[in-house]
Amino acid sequence: MNEDCRMDDVIVRLKKVNGQVQALMRMIEGGEECDKVLTQFLAAKAALDNTYSLVLNRNLQNCLNRQDAPSVEKIIKLISKQ
């Protein structure tokens, strides 16, 4: 499968996160209630975390399938810094 095709759903997810962040900014600018703002923050964070996990999983799977140990090590170092 073409790598570009495999990322179409990631782009869709990121556009949704972008929409959530834009809504969050409007809420803050409009003085929305704190609990609603926090709920929107949590929703945007969860969506971004899920997208991150999806991309991480795909990249690791791809590296493992190619038996690309150096790339796997790079990914592990990146996620270990968190």
C-alpha positions in Angstrom: 0.0 0.0 0.0 1.3 3.5 -0.9 2.4 5.4 2.2 0.5 8.5 1.0 -2.7 6.5 1.0 -2.1 5.2 4.5 -1.8 8.8 5.8 -5.0 10.2 4.3 -6.9 9.2 7.5 -4.2 10.9 9.6 -4.7 14.1 7.7 -8.4 13.9 8.2 -7.9 13.4 12.0 -5.5 16.3 12.2 -8.0 18.6 10.4 -10.5 17.6 13.0 -8.1 18.4 15.8 -7.4 21.8 14.1 -11.2 22.5 14.1 -11.3 21.6 17.8 -8.4 24.0 18.5 -10.0 26.7 16.5 -13.3 26.2 18.4 -11.3 26.3 21.6 -9.8 29.6 20.7 -13.2 31.1 19.9 -14.5 29.8 23.2 -11.7 31.5 25.2 -12.0 34.7 23.2 -15.7 34.7 23.8 -15.4 34.2 27.5 -17.0 30.7 27.6 -17.5 29.0 30.9 -14.4 27.3 32.3 -15.8 23.8 32.4 -16.8 24.0 28.7 -13.3 25.2 27.8 -11.7 22.4 29.8 -13.9 19.8 28.2 -12.9 21.1 24.7 -9.2 21.0 25.8 -9.6 17.4 26.8 -11.4 16.5 23.6 -8.7 18.1 21.4 -5.9 16.5 23.5 -7.5 13.0 23.3 -7.9 13.3 19.5 -4.3 14.4 19.1 -3.0 11.7 21.4 -5.0 9.1 19.4 -3.6 10.3 16.1 -0.1 10.3 17.6 -0.6 6.7 18.7 -1.8 5.7 15.2 1.2 7.3 13.4 3.6 5.8 16.0 2.1 2.4 15.6 2.2 2.5 11.8 5.8 3.7 11.7 6.9 1.0 14.1 5.1 -1.7 12.2 6.6 -0.4 8.9 10.2 -0.4 10.4 9.7 -3.9 11.9 8.3 -5.3 8.7 11.4 -4.0 6.9 13.6 -5.2 9.7 15.0 -1.6 10.0 16.5 -1.7 13.5 18.2 1.7 13.3 14.8 3.4 12.6 13.2 1.5 15.4 15.9 2.7 17.8 15.4 6.3 16.6 11.7 6.0 17.3 12.3 4.5 20.8 14.7 7.3 21.6 12.1 9.9 20.5 9.3 8.5 22.6 11.6 7.9 25.6 12.3 11.7 25.7 8.6 12.3 26.6 
